[in-house]
């Protein structure tokens, strides 16, 4: 099964932001194959969450492992039938391992988004 | 003549300056573009009030006609459309009403409908006409309301004083677009200076003649004043940090109607602005 994780510039760590993450890691848990794709929403003026979510669902993933997720992106994922899981580690490898062992809980905390207010 | 009053942050005294400037003019239109929280009308308490609704067009998608070609989704630069399970899904709050999706749809599956997002309130208070833009709670962008406010303003005569929203984003640009002169209100703090720099850059980008009103001035160092002096910006006036003035405002009263000294102060400020605007216009013509 294919899963996605937002990752930062190190390409080895989970990014604290979903919509503005620099890259997404697309991991195939069956084959162990990892691909890194750019997040075109990084430079988006508005609607970054939706664009980032679109990028992820276009990869035909079944799950997103993320530390947080905004409301608009969560709506896109819900409509696309993609499950969101809460990451607990910064390390990509630990995160994938925890997911495979069924140790990650569903993401509960969907924030209302920043929408141009820089964290208001 | 249109004077826009703006500042990089809230609470610097935009409304204080705008309301009092409008009130000392013989015939004026106070125009509140701070549509998320318009408060100038609380001072003027206008009568003979009328309302006009403001709507914006948003697309509606007929999924029976949609072929799932994705052209609309890829076109939308505001990311208001997502492509889920083979069909476009609209995120209304992000739509800027450009109409591009409906125009491009090869199956004519997208039509536009009107959505009410706010209203414009017009009323009178003595010699002042008060136009207030009001954005409905929960709406994302006030730009369409400000456009309607400006349309109403253009039907009126007299000196226009435009009370802008705080900051330097789209809503501020929309508010100063037609202004002949910009008044930047600044606080004597480092934070105030940072925000003054932002709006200074904005009005320069728009090639607007402008000057600065330094508000809440004390005997202490004033970073905003130092900035003006360094950059050779026009300082139009210095309003002292004055408890009585604060009290007048917090009681919802208009300073120039309460105290002759303030009337004199703002009349002088208005004269300076008109003179500056004329002077600037001349220098522009010579270029």
Interface residues (C-beta under 8 A of the other chain):
Chain A: X41 X44 X45 X46 X47 X48 X50 X51 X53 X54 X57 X58 X72 X75 X76 X79 X80 X81 X115 X116
Chain B: X73 X78 X79 X80 X82 X83 X84 X85 X89 X91 X94 X140 X169
